[in-house]
């Protein structure tokens, strides 16, 4: 498994955006709205895009399993409104740890999906 020295960058991107209303794939495509803050955008192959979308869906499902019914409602509303996980109220320490684990796993999977050139693009865009 590849050791990722850019783990904080990816985790930050994922935590801030992956669970929001904007799909993760928007950060890797040129079609993202220009009014958003500048983010490093990389070109994904069609296969990578498909895998990326599946990873995102899996992460969302995993987070939903950690949350209560009420928190899932908040999570759905937060994603619809473009907000992050901070919009979910009443998270226990155990839930927070579980979500961090999901995000870290997602980070690893994304790192394994990207080519060395794409990783370099992300590192240079910091």
MOPAC internal coordinates of N, CA, C and O (Angstrom, degrees):
PM7 1SCF
backbone

  N    0.0000 0     0.00 0     0.00 0    0    0    0
  C    1.4431 1     0.00 0     0.00 0    1    0    0
  C    1.5262 1   109.02 1     0.00 0    2    1    0
  O    1.2310 1   120.44 1   -41.05 1    3    2    1
  N    1.3128 1   116.76 1   138.95 1    3    2    1
  C    1.4513 1   123.14 1  -177.05 1    5    3    2
  C    1.5315 1   109.84 1   -74.60 1    6    5    3
  O    1.2310 1   120.43 1   -48.80 1    7    6    5
  N    1.3276 1   116.78 1   131.20 1    7    6    5
  C    1.4519 1   120.24 1   173.68 1    9    7    6
  C    1.5139 1   107.19 1   -82.24 1   10    9    7
  O    1.2310 1   120.69 1   -49.74 1   11   10    9
  N    1.3047 1   116.28 1   130.26 1   11   10    9
  C    1.4517 1   120.57 1  -175.46 1   13   11   10
  C    1.5210 1   109.80 1  -108.13 1   14   13   11
  O    1.2310 1   121.12 1   -68.07 1   15   14   13
  N    1.3226 1   115.47 1   111.93 1   15   14   13
  C    1.4551 1   118.20 1   178.68 1   17   15   14
  C    1.5204 1   111.24 1   -79.79 1   18   17   15
  O    1.2310 1   120.60 1   171.14 1   19   18   17
  N    1.3207 1   116.45 1    -8.86 1   19   18   17
  C    1.4516 1   120.55 1   179.31 1   21   19   18
  C    1.5252 1   111.26 1  -101.16 1   22   21   19
  O    1.2310 1   120.38 1  -158.21 1   23   22   21
  N    1.3367 1   116.89 1    21.79 1   23   22   21
  C    1.4567 1   122.44 1  -179.26 1   25   23   22
  C    1.5300 1   112.75 1   -50.22 1   26   25   23
  O    1.2310 1   118.62 1   133.12 1   27   26   25
  N    1.3326 1   120.23 1   -46.88 1   27   26   25
  C    1.4635 1   119.07 1  -179.23 1   29   27   26
  C    1.5281 1   112.90 1   -60.48 1   30   29   27
  O    1.2310 1   120.14 1   144.36 1   31   30   29
  N    1.3140 1   117.34 1   -35.64 1   31   30   29
  C    1.4611 1   120.24 1   179.25 1   33   31   30
  C    1.5129 1   110.65 1   -64.33 1   34   33   31
  O    1.2310 1   120.45 1   129.66 1   35   34   33
  N    1.3168 1   116.75 1   -50.34 1   35   34   33
  C    1.4573 1   120.68 1  -178.56 1   37   35   34
  C    1.5236 1   110.15 1   -64.62 1   38   37   35
  O    1.2310 1   120.14 1   134.47 1   39   38   37
  N    1.3289 1   117.34 1   -45.53 1   39   38   37
  C    1.4597 1   119.98 1   179.39 1   41   39   38
  C    1.5199 1   109.86 1   -59.32 1   42   41   39
  O    1.2310 1   120.41 1   138.54 1   43   42   41
  N    1.3175 1   116.82 1   -41.46 1   43   42   41
  C    1.4597 1   120.28 1   178.00 1   45   43   42
  C    1.5154 1   112.10 1   -61.93 1   46   45   43
  O    1.2310 1   120.89 1   134.94 1   47   46   45
  N    1.3224 1   115.90 1   -45.06 1   47   46   45
  C    1.4635 1   119.48 1   178.09 1   49   47   46
  C    1.5171 1   110.86 1   -62.19 1   50   49   47
  O    1.2310 1   120.91 1   135.46 1   51   50   49
  N    1.3050 1   115.86 1   -44.54 1   51   50   49
  C    1.4531 1   120.06 1  -178.05 1   53   51   50
  C    1.5236 1   110.36 1   -66.14 1   54   53   51
  O    1.2310 1   120.53 1   131.07 1   55   54   53
  N    1.3118 1   116.58 1   -48.93 1   55   54   53
  C    1.4557 1   119.72 1  -177.21 1   57   55   54
  C    1.5192 1   111.81 1   -62.10 1   58   57   55
  O    1.2310 1   120.62 1   142.40 1   59   58   57
  N    1.3168 1   116.43 1   -37.60 1   59   58   57
  C    1.4537 1   120.01 1  -177.84 1   61   59   58
  C    1.5131 1   113.14 1   -79.81 1   62   61   59
  O    1.2310 1   120.57 1   150.94 1   63   62   61
  N    1.3146 1   116.52 1   -29.06 1   63   62   61
  C    1.4525 1   118.15 1  -170.55 1   65   63   62
  C    1.5108 1   115.60 1  -124.08 1   66   65   63
  O    1.2310 1   119.73 1   148.07 1   67   66   65
  N    1.2777 1   118.11 1   -31.93 1   67   66   65
  C    1.4637 1   120.20 1  -172.01 1   69   67   66
  C    1.5057 1   112.32 1   -62.17 1   70   69   67
  O    1.2310 1   120.24 1   147.34 1   71   70   69
  N    1.2778 1   117.15 1   -32.66 1   71   70   69
  C    1.4384 1   120.20 1  -174.36 1   73   71   70
  C    1.5266 1   110.14 1  -103.01 1   74   73   71
  O    1.2310 1   120.50 1  -164.98 1   75   74   73
  N    1.2917 1   116.65 1    15.02 1   75   74   73
  C    1.4550 1   120.94 1   177.81 1   77   75   74
  C    1.5158 1   109.31 1   -95.96 1   78   77   75
  O    1.2310 1   120.93 1     3.92 1   79   78   77
  N    1.3171 1   115.84 1  -176.08 1   79   78   77
  C    1.4677 1   120.29 1  -178.89 1   81   79   78
  C    1.5147 1   111.46 1   -68.79 1   82   81   79
  O    1.2310 1   119.95 1   153.31 1   83   82   81
  N    1.3228 1   117.70 1   -26.69 1   83   82   81
  C    1.4541 1   120.92 1   179.81 1   85   83   82
  C    1.5151 1   109.06 1   -79.49 1   86   85   83
  O    1.2310 1   119.84 1   -60.19 1   87   86   85
  N    1.3238 1   117.91 1   119.81 1   87   86   85
  C    1.4602 1   118.80 1   178.41 1   89   87   86
  C    1.5176 1   110.89 1   -59.78 1   90   89   87
  O    1.2310 1   120.93 1   -29.33 1   91   90   89
  N    1.3178 1   115.82 1   150.67 1   91   90   89
  C    1.4586 1   120.17 1   178.94 1   93   91   90
  C    1.5127 1   111.59 1   -56.27 1   94   93   91
  O    1.2310 1   120.40 1   146.09 1   95   94   93
  N    1.3139 1   116.84 1   -33.91 1   95   94   93
  C    1.4580 1   119.99 1  -177.31 1   97   95   94
  C    1.5185 1   111.80 1   -62.51 1   98   97   95
  O    1.2310 1   119.65 1   157.12 1   99   98   97
  N    1.3196 1   118.27 1   -22.88 1   99   98   97
  C    1.4607 1   119.96 1   179.50 1  101   99   98
  C    1.5197 1   111.20 1   -65.95 1  102  101   99
  O    1.2310 1   120.21 1   153.33 1  103  102  101
  N    1.3145 1   117.21 1   -26.67 1  103  102  101
  C    1.4559 1   120.15 1   179.71 1  105  103  102
  C    1.5157 1   111.62 1   -78.32 1  106  105  103
  O    1.2310 1   120.22 1   169.17 1  107  106  105
  N    1.3081 1   117.19 1   -10.83 1  107  106  105
  C    1.4562 1   121.15 1  -178.74 1  109  107  106
  C    1.5212 1   112.10 1  -111.03 1  110  109  107
  O    1.2310 1   120.35 1  -173.04 1  111  110  109
  N    1.3188 1   116.93 1     6.96 1  111  110  109
  C    1.4512 1   120.59 1  -178.26 1  113  111  110
  C    1.5169 1   109.58 1  -123.59 1  114  113  111
  O    1.2310 1   121.22 1   -23.27 1  115  114  113
  N    1.3108 1   115.27 1   156.73 1  115  114  113
  C    1.4569 1   120.23 1   178.53 1  117  115  114
  C    1.5187 1   112.68 1   -76.52 1  118  117  115
  O    1.2310 1   119.26 1   176.27 1  119  118  117
  N    1.3137 1   119.01 1    -3.73 1  119  118  117
  C    1.4479 1   122.18 1  -175.96 1  121  119  118
  C    1.5222 1   113.01 1   -88.71 1  122  121  119
  O    1.2310 1   119.15 1  -177.30 1  123  122  121
  N    1.3202 1   119.23 1     2.70 1  123  122  121
  C    1.4585 1   121.53 1   179.19 1  125  123  122
  C    1.5267 1   109.19 1   -65.75 1  126  125  123
  O    1.2310 1   120.39 1   -37.08 1  127  126  125
  N    1.3314 1   116.87 1   142.92 1  127  126  125
  C    1.4635 1   119.55 1  -179.51 1  129  127  126
  C    1.5227 1   111.52 1   -56.50 1  130  129  127
  O    1.2310 1   120.79 1   -42.28 1  131  130  129
  N    1.3006 1   116.10 1   137.72 1  131  130  129
  C    1.4596 1   120.79 1  -177.37 1  133  131  130
  C    1.5230 1   112.42 1   -76.70 1  134  133  131
  O    1.2310 1   119.81 1   166.83 1  135  134  133
  N    1.3400 1   117.98 1   -13.17 1  135  134  133
  C    1.4526 1   120.29 1   179.84 1  137  135  134
  C    1.5256 1   112.32 1   -75.98 1  138  137  135
  O    1.2310 1   120.13 1   167.05 1  139  138  137
  N    1.3220 1   117.36 1   -12.95 1  139  138  137
  C    1.4550 1   120.99 1   178.57 1  141  139  138
  C    1.5240 1   109.63 1   -76.00 1  142  141  139
  O    1.2310 1   120.55 1   -21.77 1  143  142  141
  N    1.3380 1   116.55 1   158.23 1  143  142  141
  C    1.4617 1   118.80 1   176.05 1  145  143  142
  C    1.5234 1   110.18 1   -57.09 1  146  145  143
  O    1.2310 1   121.44 1   -28.94 1  147  146  145
  N    1.3244 1   114.86 1   151.06 1  147  146  145
  C    1.4578 1   119.60 1  -178.96 1  149  147  146
  C    1.5194 1   109.75 1   -63.66 1  150  149  147
  O    1.2310 1   121.17 1   -50.61 1  151  150  149
  N    1.3171 1   115.37 1   129.39 1  151  150  149
  C    1.4554 1   121.77 1   177.31 1  153  151  150
  C    1.5116 1   107.47 1  -129.13 1  154  153  151
  O    1.2310 1   121.37 1   -26.61 1  155  154  153
  N    1.3028 1   114.99 1   153.39 1  155  154  153
  C    1.4507 1   119.33 1   175.31 1  157  155  154
  C    1.5154 1   108.01 1   -68.76 1  158  157  155
  O    1.2310 1   121.05 1   -54.63 1  159  158  157
  N    1.3158 1   115.59 1   125.37 1  159  158  157
  C    1.4617 1   120.43 1   178.53 1  161  159  158
  C    1.5150 1   108.16 1  -113.98 1  162  161  159
  O    1.2310 1   121.42 1   -45.72 1  163  162  161
  N    1.2973 1   114.88 1   134.28 1  163  162  161
  C    1.4525 1   120.09 1   177.41 1  165  163  162
  C    1.5164 1   108.15 1  -121.86 1  166  165  163
  O    1.2310 1   121.14 1   -26.73 1  167  166  165
  N    1.2999 1   115.43 1   153.27 1  167  166  165
  C    1.4546 1   120.72 1   177.26 1  169  167  166
  C    1.5200 1   108.93 1   -87.65 1  170  169  167
  O    1.2310 1   120.89 1   -54.26 1  171  170  169
  N    1.3136 1   115.90 1   125.74 1  171  170  169
  C    1.4525 1   121.16 1   176.29 1  173  171  170
  C    1.5186 1   109.05 1  -103.75 1  174  173  171
  O    1.2310 1   121.02 1   -34.88 1  175  174  173
  N    1.3085 1   115.66 1   145.12 1  175  174  173
  C    1.4587 1   119.82 1   173.86 1  177  175  174
  C    1.5303 1   107.58 1   -70.58 1  178  177  175
  O    1.2310 1   119.88 1   -18.59 1  179  178  177
  N    1.3269 1   117.82 1   161.41 1  179  178  177
  C    1.4710 1   118.97 1   176.84 1  181  179  178
  C    1.5330 1   112.43 1   -55.35 1  182  181  179
  O    1.2310 1   120.27 1   141.12 1  183  182  181
  N    1.3259 1   117.08 1   -38.88 1  183  182  181
  C    1.4588 1   120.39 1   178.17 1  185  183  182
  C    1.5283 1   111.02 1   -65.00 1  186  185  183
  O    1.2310 1   120.44 1   137.49 1  187  186  185
  N    1.3316 1   116.76 1   -42.51 1  187  186  185
  C    1.4626 1   120.40 1   177.82 1  189  187  186
  C    1.5294 1   110.48 1   -63.45 1  190  189  187
  O    1.2310 1   120.42 1   139.42 1  191  190  189
  N    1.3358 1   116.81 1   -40.58 1  191  190  189
  C    1.4641 1   120.16 1   179.05 1  193  191  190
  C    1.5245 1   110.79 1   -59.78 1  194  193  191
  O    1.2310 1   120.67 1   135.71 1  195  194  193
  N    1.3233 1   116.33 1   -44.29 1  195  194  193
  C    1.4632 1   120.89 1   178.93 1  197  195  194
  C    1.5219 1   110.65 1   -62.22 1  198  197  195
  O    1.2310 1   120.76 1   133.80 1  199  198  197
  N    1.3298 1   116.16 1   -46.20 1  199  198  197
  C    1.4665 1   120.48 1   179.44 1  201  199  198
  C    1.5264 1   110.94 1   -64.26 1  202  201  199
  O    1.2310 1   120.64 1   140.46 1  203  202  201
  N    1.3229 1   116.38 1   -39.54 1  203  202  201
  C    1.4562 1   122.46 1  -179.84 1  205  203  202
  C    1.5291 1   110.19 1   -62.45 1  206  205  203
  O    1.2310 1   120.78 1   134.76 1  207  206  205
  N    1.3269 1   116.12 1   -45.24 1  207  206  205
  C    1.4618 1   120.54 1   179.19 1  209  207  206
  C    1.5251 1   110.84 1   -63.03 1  210  209  207
  O    1.2310 1   120.18 1   141.62 1  211  210  209
  N    1.3158 1   117.26 1   -38.38 1  211  210  209
  C    1.4615 1   120.76 1   178.57 1  213  211  210
  C    1.5278 1   110.63 1   -67.45 1  214  213  211
  O    1.2310 1   120.39 1   138.84 1  215  214  213
  N    1.3304 1   116.85 1   -41.16 1  215  214  213
  C    1.4641 1   120.15 1   177.12 1  217  215  214
  C    1.5232 1   110.61 1   -61.26 1  218  217  215
  O    1.2310 1   120.81 1   137.37 1  219  218  217
  N    1.3280 1   116.06 1   -42.63 1  219  218  217
  C    1.4639 1   120.92 1   179.13 1  221  219  218
  C    1.5276 1   110.50 1   -62.31 1  222  221  219
  O    1.2310 1   120.44 1   133.20 1  223  222  221
  N    1.3243 1   116.76 1   -46.80 1  223  222  221
  C    1.4633 1   120.83 1   179.81 1  225  223  222
  C    1.5275 1   110.81 1   -61.51 1  226  225  223
  O    1.2310 1   120.51 1   138.73 1  227  226  225
  N    1.3212 1   116.62 1   -41.27 1  227  226  225
  C    1.4655 1   120.73 1   178.58 1  229  227  226
  C    1.5243 1   111.37 1   -63.60 1  230  229  227
  O    1.2310 1   120.35 1   140.00 1  231  230  229
  N    1.3322 1   116.94 1   -40.00 1  231  230  229
  C    1.4650 1   120.79 1   179.71 1  233  231  230
  C    1.5236 1   110.57 1   -66.03 1  234  233  231
  O    1.2310 1   120.54 1   137.38 1  235  234  233
  N    1.3112 1   116.58 1   -42.62 1  235  234  233
  C    1.4640 1   120.07 1   179.04 1  237  235  234
  C    1.5249 1   109.96 1   -62.63 1  238  237  235
  O    1.2310 1   120.30 1   135.29 1  239  238  237
  N    1.3173 1   117.03 1   -44.71 1  239  238  237
  C    1.4665 1   121.14 1   178.46 1  241  239  238
  C    1.5268 1   110.88 1   -60.92 1  242  241  239
  O    1.2310 1   120.43 1   136.99 1  243  242  241
  N    1.3201 1   116.78 1   -43.01 1  243  242  241
  C    1.4667 1   120.73 1   179.61 1  245  243  242
  C    1.5253 1   110.98 1   -63.08 1  246  245  243
  O    1.2310 1   120.40 1   139.19 1  247  246  245
  N    1.3183 1   116.84 1   -40.81 1  247  246  245
  C    1.4706 1   120.19 1   178.67 1  249  247  246
  C    1.5225 1   110.15 1   -67.08 1  250  249  247
  O    1.2310 1   120.31 1   138.95 1  251  250  249
  N    1.3210 1   117.01 1   -41.05 1  251  250  249
  C    1.4663 1   120.29 1   178.81 1  253  251  250
  C    1.5277 1   111.46 1   -59.39 1  254  253  251
  O    1.2310 1   120.16 1   146.21 1  255  254  253
  N    1.3197 1   117.30 1   -33.79 1  255  254  253
  C    1.4686 1   121.28 1   179.40 1  257  255  254
  C    1.5288 1   111.70 1   -70.12 1  258  257  255
  O    1.2310 1   120.37 1   156.53 1  259  258  257
  N    1.3108 1   116.89 1   -23.47 1  259  258  257
  C    1.4652 1   121.89 1  -179.77 1  261  259  258
  C    1.5276 1   110.84 1   -81.20 1  262  261  259
  O    1.2310 1   120.35 1   150.95 1  263  262  261
  N    1.3203 1   116.93 1   -29.05 1  263  262  261
  C    1.4584 1   122.60 1  -172.98 1  265  263  262
  C    1.5263 1   112.65 1   -86.79 1  266  265  263
  O    1.2310 1   121.41 1   -23.27 1  267  266  265
  N    1.3418 1   114.91 1   156.73 1  267  266  265
  C    1.4610 1   120.83 1   172.09 1  269  267  266
  C    1.5282 1   108.35 1   -76.69 1  270  269  267
  O    1.2310 1   120.57 1    -8.53 1  271  270  269
  N    1.3284 1   116.52 1   171.47 1  271  270  269
  C    1.4671 1   120.95 1   179.27 1  273  271  270
  C    1.5333 1   110.57 1   -59.19 1  274  273  271
  O    1.2310 1   120.34 1   135.56 1  275  274  273
  N    1.3232 1   116.95 1   -44.44 1  275  274  273
  C    1.4639 1   120.83 1   179.78 1  277  275  274
  C    1.5336 1   110.96 1   -64.56 1  278  277  275
  O    1.2310 1   120.56 1   137.90 1  279  278  277
  N    1.3164 1   116.54 1   -42.10 1  279  278  277
  C    1.4641 1   120.32 1   178.80 1  281  279  278
  C    1.5239 1   111.08 1   -66.47 1  282  281  279
  O    1.2310 1   120.17 1   146.02 1  283  282  281
  N    1.3314 1   117.28 1   -33.98 1  283  282  281
  C    1.4603 1   119.97 1   176.74 1  285  283  282
  C    1.5222 1   110.91 1   -64.45 1  286  285  283
  O    1.2310 1   120.52 1   143.46 1  287  286  285
  N    1.3267 1   116.60 1   -36.54 1  287  286  285
  C    1.4666 1   120.04 1   175.52 1  289  287  286
  C    1.5246 1   109.69 1   -63.33 1  290  289  287
  O    1.2310 1   120.48 1   135.11 1  291  290  289
  N    1.3283 1   116.69 1   -44.89 1  291  290  289
  C    1.4660 1   120.96 1   177.55 1  293  291  290
  C    1.5245 1   110.76 1   -62.25 1  294  293  291
  O    1.2310 1   120.62 1   139.40 1  295  294  293
  N    1.3222 1   116.43 1   -40.60 1  295  294  293
  C    1.4667 1   122.17 1  -179.95 1  297  295  294
  C    1.5235 1   110.42 1   -62.60 1  298  297  295
  O    1.2310 1   120.55 1   134.70 1  299  298  297
  N    1.3285 1   116.55 1   -45.30 1  299  298  297
  C    1.4679 1   120.68 1   179.34 1  301  299  298
  C    1.5238 1   110.57 1   -63.06 1  302  301  299
  O    1.2310 1   120.33 1   137.10 1  303  302  301
  N    1.3318 1   116.98 1   -42.90 1  303  302  301
  C    1.4619 1   120.73 1   178.46 1  305  303  302
  C    1.5238 1   110.99 1   -65.61 1  306  305  303
  O    1.2310 1   120.54 1   139.01 1  307  306  305
  N    1.3137 1   116.57 1   -40.99 1  307  306  305
  C    1.4665 1   120.65 1   179.19 1  309  307  306
  C    1.5214 1   110.48 1   -61.66 1  310  309  307
  O    1.2310 1   120.42 1   135.57 1  311  310  309
  N    1.3182 1   116.79 1   -44.43 1  311  310  309
  C    1.4688 1   120.35 1   179.21 1  313  311  310
  C    1.5207 1   110.37 1   -64.26 1  314  313  311
  O    1.2310 1   120.47 1   139.59 1  315  314  313
  N    1.3270 1   116.70 1   -40.41 1  315  314  313
  C    1.4610 1   120.47 1  -179.74 1  317  315  314
  C    1.5306 1   111.07 1   -65.64 1  318  317  315
  O    1.2310 1   120.47 1   146.30 1  319  318  317
  N    1.3319 1   116.70 1   -33.70 1  319  318  317
  C    1.4647 1   121.69 1  -178.69 1  321  319  318
  C    1.5210 1   113.33 1   -91.45 1  322  321  319
  O    1.2310 1   120.12 1  -175.46 1  323  322  321
  N    1.3212 1   117.37 1     4.54 1  323  322  321
  C    1.4563 1   120.65 1   178.69 1  325  323  322
  C    1.5134 1   113.66 1    75.79 1  326  325  323
  O    1.2310 1   120.26 1  -159.02 1  327  326  325
  N    1.3263 1   117.10 1    20.98 1  327  326  325
  C    1.4567 1   121.48 1   179.06 1  329  327  326
  C    1.5202 1   109.66 1   -96.36 1  330  329  327
  O    1.2310 1   121.17 1   -16.63 1  331  330  329
  N    1.2926 1   115.36 1   163.37 1  331  330  329
  C    1.4554 1   120.51 1   179.52 1  333  331  330
  C    1.5121 1   111.96 1   -95.95 1  334  333  331
  O    1.2310 1   121.33 1    14.80 1  335  334  333
  N    1.3082 1   115.07 1  -165.20 1  335  334  333
  C    1.4574 1   121.91 1  -177.60 1  337  335  334
  C    1.5219 1   112.97 1   -66.91 1  338  337  335
  O    1.2310 1   119.84 1   161.61 1  339  338  337
  N    1.3216 1   117.90 1   -18.39 1  339  338  337
  C    1.4616 1   120.44 1   179.87 1  341  339  338
  C    1.5208 1   112.23 1   -64.25 1  342  341  339
  O    1.2310 1   120.01 1   163.01 1  343  342  341
  N    1.3272 1   117.58 1   -16.99 1  343  342  341
  C    1.4583 1   121.21 1   179.21 1  345  343  342
  C    1.5289 1   112.02 1   -75.72 1  346  345  343
  O    1.2310 1   120.22 1   167.66 1  347  346  345
  N    1.3157 1   117.19 1   -12.34 1  347  346  345
  C    1.4670 1   121.09 1  -179.38 1  349  347  346
  C    1.5236 1   108.20 1   -86.13 1  350  349  347
  O    1.2310 1   121.12 1   -55.71 1  351  350  349
  N    1.3225 1   115.46 1   124.29 1  351  350  349
  C    1.4565 1   120.34 1  -176.73 1  353  351  350
  C    1.5218 1   111.06 1   -96.40 1  354  353  351
  O    1.2310 1   121.52 1   -29.44 1  355  354  353
  N    1.3166 1   114.70 1   150.56 1  355  354  353
  C    1.4514 1   121.20 1   172.02 1  357  355  354
  C    1.5167 1   115.61 1    76.66 1  358  357  355
  O    1.2310 1   120.07 1  -154.66 1  359  358  357
  N    1.3251 1   117.48 1    25.34 1  359  358  357
  C    1.4664 1   119.15 1   177.45 1  361  359  358
  C    1.5255 1   109.73 1   -69.89 1  362  361  359
  O    1.2310 1   120.91 1   -47.88 1  363  362  361
  N    1.3134 1   115.86 1   132.12 1  363  362  361
  C    1.4604 1   120.04 1   175.73 1  365  363  362
  C    1.5296 1   108.61 1   -80.80 1  366  365  363
  O    1.2310 1   121.11 1   -14.50 1  367  366  365
  N    1.3186 1   115.49 1   165.50 1  367  366  365
  C    1.4639 1   119.09 1   176.57 1  369  367  366
  C    1.5239 1   110.66 1   -59.99 1  370  369  367
  O    1.2310 1   120.75 1   142.04 1  371  370  369
  N    1.3243 1   116.18 1   -37.96 1  371  370  369
  C    1.4622 1   120.42 1   179.12 1  373  371  370
  C    1.5344 1   110.86 1   -64.08 1  374  373  371
  O    1.2310 1   120.40 1   138.37 1  375  374  373
  N    1.3293 1   116.84 1   -41.63 1  375  374  373
  C    1.4623 1   120.02 1   177.86 1  377  375  374
  C    1.5258 1   110.66 1   -64.81 1  378  377  375
  O    1.2310 1   120.92 1   137.17 1  379  378  377
  N    1.3295 1   115.85 1   -42.83 1  379  378  377
  C    1.4664 1   119.70 1   179.04 1  381  379  378
  C    1.5261 1   110.58 1   -59.74 1  382  381  379
  O    1.2310 1   120.62 1   135.72 1  383  382  381
  N    1.3251 1   116.43 1   -44.28 1  383  382  381
  C    1.4658 1   120.32 1   178.72 1  385  383  382
  C    1.5220 1   110.89 1   -62.64 1  386  385  383
  O    1.2310 1   120.59 1   139.79 1  387  386  385
  N    1.3190 1   116.48 1   -40.21 1  387  386  385
  C    1.4598 1   120.27 1   178.14 1  389  387  386
  C    1.5150 1   112.10 1   -63.04 1  390  389  387
  O    1.2310 1   120.70 1   138.21 1  391  390  389
  N    1.3234 1   116.26 1   -41.79 1  391  390  389
  C    1.4639 1   120.72 1   179.18 1  393  391  390
  C    1.5221 1   110.30 1   -66.52 1  394  393  391
  O    1.2310 1   120.36 1   138.02 1  395  394  393
  N    1.3235 1   116.91 1   -41.98 1  395  394  393
  C    1.4668 1   120.22 1   176.70 1  397  395  394
  C    1.5246 1   109.90 1   -59.14 1  398  397  395
  O    1.2310 1   120.35 1   138.89 1  399  398  397
  N    1.3221 1   116.93 1   -41.11 1  399  398  397
  C    1.4647 1   120.57 1   177.48 1  401  399  398
  C    1.5181 1   111.99 1   -61.06 1  402  401  399
  O    1.2310 1   120.41 1   138.49 1  403  402  401
  N    1.3283 1   116.81 1   -41.51 1  403  402  401
  C    1.4680 1   120.90 1   177.62 1  405  403  402
  C    1.5217 1   109.87 1   -62.67 1  406  405  403
  O    1.2310 1   120.51 1   135.03 1  407  406  405
  N    1.3277 1   116.62 1   -44.97 1  407  406  405
  C    1.4678 1   121.44 1  -179.20 1  409  407  406
  C    1.5285 1   110.25 1   -64.28 1  410  409  407
  O    1.2310 1   120.02 1   137.48 1  411  410  409
  N    1.3233 1   117.56 1   -42.52 1  411  410  409
  C    1.4660 1   120.44 1   179.02 1  413  411  410
  C    1.5250 1   111.15 1   -64.02 1  414  413  411
  O    1.2310 1   120.67 1   139.27 1  415  414  413
  N    1.3254 1   116.33 1   -40.73 1  415  414  413
  C    1.4615 1   120.03 1   177.23 1  417  415  414
  C    1.5277 1   110.32 1   -63.67 1  418  417  415
  O    1.2310 1   120.68 1   137.38 1  419  418  417
  N    1.3163 1   116.30 1   -42.62 1  419  418  417
  C    1.4604 1   120.74 1   177.78 1  421  419  418
  C    1.5233 1   110.19 1   -60.93 1  422  421  419
  O    1.2310 1   120.70 1   137.80 1  423  422  421
  N    1.3214 1   116.27 1   -42.20 1  423  422  421
  C    1.4599 1   121.07 1   178.04 1  425  423  422
  C    1.5285 1   111.40 1   -58.25 1  426  425  423
  O    1.2310 1   121.01 1   134.20 1  427  426  425
  N    1.3213 1   115.67 1   -45.80 1  427  426  425
  C    1.4664 1   120.23 1   179.23 1  429  427  426
  C    1.5176 1   110.70 1   -61.77 1  430  429  427
  O    1.2310 1   120.61 1   134.08 1  431  430  429
  N    1.3199 1   116.44 1   -45.92 1  431  430  429
  C    1.4625 1   120.80 1  -179.21 1  433  431  430
  C    1.5280 1   111.45 1   -63.23 1  434  433  431
  O    1.2310 1   120.24 1   139.94 1  435  434  433
  N    1.3214 1   117.14 1   -40.06 1  435  434  433
  C    1.4659 1   120.18 1   177.87 1  437  435  434
  C    1.5212 1   109.85 1   -66.72 1  438  437  435
  O    1.2310 1   120.44 1   138.01 1  439  438  437
  N    1.3253 1   116.76 1   -41.99 1  439  438  437
  C    1.4623 1   120.27 1   177.10 1  441  439  438
  C    1.5137 1   112.02 1   -58.53 1  442  441  439
  O    1.2310 1   120.43 1   142.38 1  443  442  441
  N    1.3231 1   116.79 1   -37.62 1  443  442  441
  C    1.4593 1   120.97 1   178.16 1  445  443  442
  C    1.5210 1   112.03 1   -72.57 1  446  445  443
  O    1.2310 1   120.40 1   155.35 1  447  446  445
  N    1.3147 1   116.84 1   -24.65 1  447  446  445
  C    1.4604 1   122.22 1  -178.42 1  449  447  446
  C    1.5304 1   111.99 1   -78.87 1  450  449  447
  O    1.2310 1   120.64 1   146.69 1  451  450  449
  N    1.3287 1   116.38 1   -33.31 1  451  450  449
  C    1.4636 1   120.99 1  -174.29 1  453  451  450
  C    1.5272 1   112.10 1   -80.71 1  454  453  451
  O    1.2310 1   121.66 1   -28.38 1  455  454  453
  N    1.3222 1   114.43 1   151.62 1  455  454  453
  C    1.4604 1   120.81 1   174.92 1  457  455  454
  C    1.5270 1   108.71 1   -81.87 1  458  457  455
  O    1.2310 1   119.81 1   -17.55 1  459  458  457
  N    1.3338 1   117.96 1   162.45 1  459  458  457
  C    1.4677 1   119.91 1   175.64 1  461  459  458
  C    1.5345 1   112.19 1   -57.11 1  462  461  459
  O    1.2310 1   120.23 1   144.65 1  463  462  461
  N    1.3225 1   117.16 1   -35.35 1  463  462  461
  C    1.4645 1   120.64 1   179.28 1  465  463  462
  C    1.5265 1   110.81 1   -66.09 1  466  465  463
  O    1.2310 1   120.41 1   139.18 1  467  466  465
  N    1.3195 1   116.82 1   -40.82 1  467  466  465
  C    1.4614 1   120.12 1   179.00 1  469  467  466
  C    1.5270 1   110.79 1   -67.08 1  470  469  467
  O    1.2310 1   120.56 1   141.04 1  471  470  469
  N    1.3130 1   116.53 1   -38.96 1  471  470  469
  C    1.4603 1   120.69 1   176.86 1  473  471  470
  C    1.5220 1   109.89 1   -62.07 1  474  473  471
  O    1.2310 1   120.51 1   138.07 1  475  474  473
  N    1.3242 1   116.63 1   -41.93 1  475  474  473
  C    1.4600 1   120.84 1   178.65 1  477  475  474
  C    1.5270 1   110.51 1   -62.61 1  478  477  475
  O    1.2310 1   119.99 1   139.75 1  479  478  477
  N    1.3256 1   117.62 1   -40.25 1  479  478  477
  C    1.4668 1   121.05 1   177.80 1  481  479  478
  C    1.5285 1   110.39 1   -60.03 1  482  481  479
  O    1.2310 1   120.38 1   137.86 1  483  482  481
  N    1.3204 1   116.88 1   -42.14 1  483  482  481
  C    1.4624 1   120.83 1   179.49 1  485  483  482
  C    1.5177 1   110.13 1   -65.10 1  486  485  483
  O    1.2310 1   120.41 1   134.55 1  487  486  485
  N    1.3303 1   116.82 1   -45.45 1  487  486  485
  C    1.4641 1   120.62 1  -179.22 1  489  487  486
  C    1.5214 1   111.23 1   -62.69 1  490  489  487
  O    1.2310 1   120.01 1   141.01 1  491  490  489
  N    1.3157 1   117.58 1   -38.99 1  491  490  489
  C    1.4621 1   121.23 1  -179.14 1  493  491  490
  C    1.5241 1   111.67 1   -72.92 1  494  493  491
  O    1.2310 1   120.22 1   156.60 1  495  494  493
  N    1.3177 1   117.18 1   -23.40 1  495  494  493
  C    1.4554 1   121.08 1  -178.79 1  497  495  494
  C    1.5083 1   114.42 1   -83.95 1  498  497  495
  O    1.2310 1   120.00 1  -179.02 1  499  498  497
  N    1.3342 1   117.60 1     0.98 1  499  498  497
  C    1.4681 1   121.37 1  -179.03 1  501  499  498
  C    1.5025 1   111.17 1   -63.59 1  502  501  499
  O    1.2310 1   120.10 1   180.00 1  503  502  501

